[in-house]
Amino acid sequence: MANVERHRTQHVGWLRAAVLGANDGIVSTASLIVGVAAAQATRGDVLIAGVAGLVAGAMSMAAGEYVSVSSQSDTEKADCERERLELETDYESERKELAAIYVGRGLSPELAKQVADQLMEHDALGAHLRDELGITEHFTARPVQAALSSAGAFSIGAVIPLLTVLLAPTKNLVPFVVGISLVLLGLMGALAARTGGSPVLKGIVRVTFWGAVAMALTAGVGALFGTRV
């Protein structure tokens, strides 16, 4: 029985969307909460602002991902249709083109011709999409999946700062939100780095640093304008 190898690149699509969504959910919602709280707002006002931020952010992530990935999907479909037409009108040139690709990858012209012939006999369009255009089943664009994944990840990330607002003491609301959010960002950065095979410490530092900067800036804005109202 052949061993099935599992490569980390298979996780790239969903990992990117999940990390981006969760990171934005934590950072943007926590920053919004910290900024409003720093303006001496009541717990109720802070909570309303946080919920509004969650809904708006999740919809923005979903819409952005859907539009972006839909554009990619449209391009892939157009390329697929173009390849199908070229195979119908000039099959021999397409066979030579595929063989030339394999020669460029290191095969001898004779072997490249045999490989191209056999692959095109099995699935000509699939062979050209994969080896000429780099379009495969694993990496094909899925707009709805990308939108739902991003919105869901954003919402999950945003819920934690909101729960902190409900449970933390009013006097220490800002430190609690900041502290818990940074811990979560660190854990998320470590998980993403480990899943993607990159250095864990680098992933933690990168995510927590920018999260801390965002919360510090919004806290400063909230404190500045809150004292002037």
Secondary structure as GFF3:
##gff-version 3
##sequence-region A 1 229
A	DSSP	three_ten_helix	8	11	.	.	.	ID=ss1
A	DSSP	alpha_helix	12	38	.	.	.	ID=ss2
A	DSSP	alpha_helix	43	89	.	.	.	ID=ss3
A	DSSP	alpha_helix	91	104	.	.	.	ID=ss4
A	DSSP	alpha_helix	109	131	.	.	.	ID=ss5
A	DSSP	alpha_helix	143	167	.	.	.	ID=ss6
A	DSSP	three_ten_helix	170	172	.	.	.	ID=ss7
A	DSSP	alpha_helix	173	196	.	.	.	ID=ss8
A	DSSP	alpha_helix	200	226	.	.	.	ID=ss9
###
